[in-house]
Amino acid sequence: HSRLPCVHRDYGNGGTVCVCDESHCDDLEAIHRTDKQVVTVYESSRSGHRLDKSVLNFGQKFITKANKSVTINVDKTKPLYQAIIGFGGAFTDAAGINIKSLPQILQKRLIEDYFGETGIEYTLGRIPIGSSDFSTHAYSYDDNYKNDFQLNHFNLTEEDFDLKIPLIKEAKKVSKHNLRLIASPWSAPAWMKTNSELNHGGFLIGQPGGKYYKAFANYLVKFLNAYKAQGIPVWGITIENEPEMPMFFDNILGIKHPFNSMTFTPELYRDFLKLDFGPIMSAAGYGPNVTRVMICDDNRPYISQWAQVIYGDIEAAQYVYGMAFHWYMNSESNVGNLDIVHNQDPSKFILSTEACEMWLGMDHHVHLGSWKLFEKYATDIITVAHYAFTYLGGPNWVNNFVDAPIIVNATAREYYKQPSFYSIAHFSKFLPPGAQRLNHTLAVDGPTDADTLLTT
């Protein structure tokens, strides 16, 4: 079909948004195989291009600037590199609240923008097990009864039935891909924890192998069963979102972690895996080849230590499929941790499971039209050669508002596609699950700049 063009609006942040309302919303072309002897170029730019397509004849050399040509030589005799698992976003309470605030036609359109063939074709979704900091309040699935070790009072909440499950089902409906879902808890129920709170960190009571650890393992299995009963099987799971962060807040920042959270050290996590979670998951039919367990699920500085402790233990490692990490502490000094983790066990994948802009400690404003965010998302994906997860912005019960690829304005009955939406599209639409990085060399005639090397 002919693309519907972007209706640009400038908010003075160095770029423009594309406005979607009930009368008009831009879309993207479905991607098809390119003809032989031509190269298809897709361009987004600060000046207004949004994944605009052009077709060029493909010769021996592609002239990029005066007196310079670039040749990419693919070596088919060398092994392929890592495979893409997918790109995606999180089905948080905030996402559901924002989307449901729009007219019905825009709700459907927004889901298609994220997951449909005329959108950016997300293939992954993250589900908080209970509440997250992207909820209106803190809750778990067993809050009202202490010492409920049999979990007789476990129940999904209205947030699941009103906000998460309907969106997940709609995303599965519009996607041409098999949508893979990853679940993560922010906290165990308060009665299982040393501080008797959902927030401010705290550990599970006792030690791995004890009744509280077993109760938490069964709590996670209950969640998997409950979503499976709703027709939503979960592809992967992490045991805890950012288990190192409560200690970071206490020891480095000198304050309590402000929202729902729980602490695991790598050693506790390792022992919980082999004594409780791994065996209980397998007994329930969620073994490693059914529901993929990812460890850490925290920021990049921590992942090498977690790999050493857990991958180095045969009993624990047998239950682990991969490493999950977040982007908030990414820097040049720790990008090498990805290689360390890979070399510790090359059979296990590495997946970036959370990335949102304007997080705690930063300027908590949405920057409509920001081109800097376009560049930041693109650079991060290229640098780590992995996968971007994104959150829809706000609401948030601790005022941890973040920027997002799509911003909803319910009052105006509109939503806005940020430049970062199209930045992610340059990867998510062209790298389906299973795509692998090729072994190649780069030949440059003439002066070489950093941009040429980075983007090839």
Rosetta blueprint (number, residue, H / E / L):
1 H L
2 S L
3 R L
4 L L
5 P L
6 C L
7 V L
8 H E
9 R E
10 D E
11 Y L
12 G L
13 N L
14 G L
15 G L
16 T E
17 V E
18 C E
19 V E
20 C E
21 D L
22 E L
23 S L
24 H L
25 C L
26 D L
27 D L
28 L L
29 E L
30 A L
31 I L
32 H L
33 R L
34 T L
35 D L
36 K L
37 Q L
38 V E
39 V E
40 T E
41 V E
42 Y E
43 E E
44 S L
45 S L
46 R L
47 S L
48 G L
49 H L
50 R L
51 L L
52 D E
53 K E
54 S E
55 V E
56 L E
57 N E
58 F L
59 G L
60 Q L
61 K L
62 F E
63 I E
64 T E
65 K E
66 A L
67 N L
68 K E
69 S E
70 V E
71 T E
72 I E
73 N E
74 V E
75 D L
76 K L
77 T L
78 K L
79 P L
80 L L
81 Y L
82 Q L
83 A E
84 I L
85 I L
86 G L
87 F L
88 G E
89 G E
90 A E
91 F L
92 T L
93 D H
94 A H
95 A H
96 G H
97 I H
98 N H
99 I H
100 K H
101 S L
102 L L
103 P L
104 Q H
105 I H
106 L H
107 Q H
108 K H
109 R H
110 L H
111 I H
112 E H
113 D H
114 Y H
115 F H
116 G L
117 E L
118 T L
119 G L
120 I L
121 E L
122 Y L
123 T L
124 L E
125 G E
126 R E
127 I E
128 P E
129 I E
130 G L
131 S L
132 S L
133 D L
134 F L
135 S L
136 T L
137 H L
138 A L
139 Y L
140 S L
141 Y L
142 D L
143 D L
144 N L
145 Y L
146 K L
147 N L
148 D L
149 F L
150 Q L
151 L L
152 N L
153 H L
154 F L
155 N L
156 L L
157 T L
158 E H
159 E H
160 D H
161 F H
162 D H
163 L H
164 K H
165 I H
166 P H
167 L H
168 I H
169 K H
170 E H
171 A H
172 K H
173 K H
174 V H
175 S L
176 K L
177 H L
178 N L
179 L L
180 R E
181 L E
182 I E
183 A E
184 S E
185 P E
186 W L
187 S L
188 A L
189 P L
190 A H
191 W H
192 M H
193 K E
194 T L
195 N L
196 S L
197 E L
198 L L
199 N E
200 H L
201 G L
202 G L
203 F L
204 L E
205 I L
206 G L
207 Q L
208 P L
209 G L
210 G L
211 K H
212 Y H
213 Y H
214 K H
215 A H
216 F H
217 A H
218 N H
219 Y H
220 L H
221 V H
222 K H
223 F H
224 L H
225 N H
226 A H
227 Y H
228 K H
229 A H
230 Q L
231 G L
232 I L
233 P L
234 V L
235 W L
236 G E
237 I E
238 T E
239 I L
240 E L
241 N L
242 E L
243 P L
244 E L
245 M H
246 P H
247 M H
248 F H
249 F H
250 D H
251 N H
252 I H
253 L H
254 G L
255 I L
256 K L
257 H L
258 P L
259 F L
260 N E
261 S L
262 M L
263 T L
264 F L
265 T L
266 P H
267 E H
268 L H
269 Y H
270 R H
271 D H
272 F H
273 L H
274 K H
275 L H
276 D H
277 F H
278 G H
279 P H
280 I H
281 M H
282 S H
283 A H
284 A L
285 G L
286 Y L
287 G L
288 P L
289 N L
290 V L
291 T L
292 R E
293 V E
294 M E
295 I E
296 C E
297 D E
298 D E
299 N E
300 R H
301 P H
302 Y H
303 I H
304 S H
305 Q H
306 W H
307 A H
308 Q H
309 V H
310 I H
311 Y H
312 G L
313 D L
314 I H
315 E H
316 A H
317 A H
318 Q L
319 Y L
320 V L
321 Y L
322 G E
323 M E
324 A E
325 F E
326 H E
327 W L
328 Y L
329 M L
330 N L
331 S L
332 E L
333 S L
334 N L
335 V L
336 G L
337 N H
338 L H
339 D H
340 I H
341 V H
342 H H
343 N H
344 Q H
345 D L
346 P L
347 S L
348 K L
349 F E
350 I E
351 L E
352 S E
353 T E
354 E E
355 A L
356 C L
357 E E
358 M L
359 W L
360 L L
361 G L
362 M L
363 D L
364 H L
365 H L
366 V L
367 H L
368 L L
369 G L
370 S L
371 W H
372 K H
373 L H
374 F H
375 E H
376 K H
377 Y H
378 A H
379 T H
380 D H
381 I H
382 I H
383 T H
384 V H
385 A L
386 H L
387 Y L
388 A L
389 F E
390 T E
391 Y L
392 L L
393 G L
394 G L
395 P L
396 N L
397 W L
398 V L
399 N L
400 N L
401 F L
402 V L
403 D E
404 A L
405 P L
406 I E
407 I E
408 V E
409 N E
410 A L
411 T L
412 A L
413 R L
414 E E
415 Y E
416 Y E
417 K E
418 Q L
419 P H
420 S H
421 F H
422 Y H
423 S H
424 I H
425 A H
426 H H
427 F H
428 S H
429 K L
430 F L
431 L L
432 P L
433 P L
434 G L
435 A L
436 Q E
437 R L
438 L L
439 N L
440 H E
441 T E
442 L E
443 A E
444 V E
445 D E
446 G L
447 P L
448 T L
449 D L
450 A H
451 D H
452 T H
453 L H
454 L H
455 T H
456 T L
